[in-house]
Amino acid sequence: MSRKSTFAVTSVAVHPVDPSSILTPEELAKRLKVSPRWIYEKSRSRNQHPLPVLRLGRYLRFSWDDISVWLRRQGDVA
């Protein structure tokens, strides 16, 4: 008898990130009219609904498209 290997394939939706829509915490804070400290706090994973963040080593970056979706969902959560 031969053994067959089975592999589960998980599809992950990967959308290309437009480099012009990538923001630093300070740029995002300015756009949302909040303090940079608020951005750092909301991007922590311990929050119930953390900001979607791109972690590049010690640097945090944010995709405006992902932030826009997050903002729309916040109205549904409250």
SVG drawing of the C-alpha trace seen along z (x, -y; Angstrom):
<svg xmlns="http://www.w3.org/2000/svg" viewBox="-23 -67 37 69">
<polyline fill="none" stroke="black" stroke-width="0.4" points="0.0,0.0 1.2,-3.4 0.7,-6.3 -0.8,-9.4 0.1,-12.8 -2.6,-15.3 -2.0,-19.0 -4.5,-21.5 -4.3,-24.6 -5.3,-27.8 -6.1,-30.7 -5.0,-34.0 -6.2,-37.2 -3.0,-39.2 -3.6,-42.6 -0.8,-44.7 0.0,-47.6 0.3,-50.9 3.5,-52.5 2.0,-56.0 -0.7,-54.9 1.8,-53.8 1.8,-56.1 4.1,-56.6 2.4,-56.8 2.8,-60.6 1.3,-60.9 -1.6,-58.7 -2.2,-60.7 -2.3,-63.9 -4.7,-62.5 -7.0,-61.2 -6.6,-64.3 -5.4,-62.4 -2.1,-62.2 0.7,-59.9 0.5,-58.3 -3.1,-57.3 -1.9,-55.6 0.7,-53.7 -1.8,-52.6 -4.4,-51.5 -1.9,-49.5 -1.1,-47.2 -2.4,-43.7 -3.8,-43.7 -6.6,-46.1 -10.0,-44.6 -9.9,-46.1 -6.3,-47.1 -5.4,-49.2 -4.2,-47.2 -0.4,-47.7 2.5,-46.7 5.4,-45.9 8.8,-46.3 11.3,-45.4 10.9,-48.2 9.1,-50.5 5.3,-50.7 3.6,-51.6 0.0,-51.8 -1.9,-51.2 -4.5,-53.9 -6.8,-51.4 -6.7,-49.0 -7.2,-51.9 -10.2,-53.1 -11.8,-49.6 -11.0,-49.5 -12.7,-52.9 -15.8,-51.8 -16.0,-48.7 -15.7,-50.7 -19.1,-52.1 -20.5,-48.5 -18.7,-47.5 -19.9,-50.3"/>
</svg>
